[in-house]
Amino acid sequence: MSSNPAPIKVGAVLFTGFELLDVFGPLELFGMLGERVAITMLAENRGSIRSHQGPACVADEALAGAHGLDVLLIPGGQGTRREVSNQPFLDELRRQSDKARFVATVCTGSGLLAKTGALDGMRATSNKFSFKWAVSQGPRVKWVAAARWVEDGRFFTSSGVSAGMDMALGLIARMFDKETSIKAAEHAEYEWHQDRDWDPFAKLNGLA
């Protein structure tokens, strides 16, 4: 009988037009944890899903189902503008977010989650270049204009693209410990910005 704990289950949501780094930046860091993490790619339907940049990724499983996720990762990208009108997708996203131990969004992925109502009453942030759009998807969300990422209970939301990597390391620190996050960043040769309030892009976009 193995004494090793079961791996943390991370499910990354894909949709046509997702942002590549929103998905693969955080997953690279979770992947640094080796056998302690199991990663699954999810989408409305299994199969090849094309990113905003062009390259496609294969969804291993349909989003609907009992995945037993510890982390539901929701990226942003131009495809979010279409998916906020896809009610069956939003309904399933809400069901999965309700079941997951933690929910993490990158960029305008917080707009998608906000549209489901899951973030109502919670603090959250989003891509500063698209902040007004994200806010419009969730008027009951307590939006934080100047933040690299925001933690509110089991919800972790981050600013644009590369900010998802900083947030992922923050989430790893919550789930494991800070030393684990630091080692993951070092192995990735990534400089982790540990200050959640470090957000130069907020000022650049007139939000601070």
Buried (B, 14 or more C-beta within 10 A) or exposed (E): EEEEEEBBBBBBBBBBBBBBBBBBBBBBBBBBBEEBBEBEBBBBEBEEBBBBEEEEBEBBBBBBEEBEBBBBBBBBBBBBBEBBEBEEBBEBBBBBBEEBEBBBBBBBBBBBBBBBBBBEEBBBBBBBBBBEBBBEBBEEBBBBBBBBBBBBEBBBBBBBBBBBBBBBBBBBBBBBEBEBBBBBBEEBEBEBBBEBEBBEBBEEBEBB
